[in-house]
């Protein structure tokens, strides 16, 4: 019975359809984007940074390669110096006067002090060497 107190139901439905819905306008703020010039500036800075780091990496690899070549050259130099020292010692041993005289006597040669010509200061006096005279036939 409540519909009697409210009045006519048909009228009530009309009133509901006439009810005004409030619409509120919202202002939506769009965040401003970065300006194009600033974007290009950032892009330029990033690209310069990448190129700079690339150049540093390339130079570092070149320096490493040169250091390796220097070390290998130093090692080769050390080996060559050792070989030279060995060869100098062998030359010194081979050019020893006593050894040469013994080798000459083994091959049948005879020492003739008159045929020896010394330039500069003589290391060995001829009088200290044994005098051998050539055999006369």
Secondary structure, DSSP 8 states (H G I E B T S, - for coil): -HHHHH--HHHHHHHHHH-----------------HHHHHHHHHHHHHHHHHHHHHHHHHHHHHHHHHHHHHHHHHHHHHHHHHHHHHHHHHHHT-HHHHHHHHHHTT----GGG----SS-SS-GGGS--------
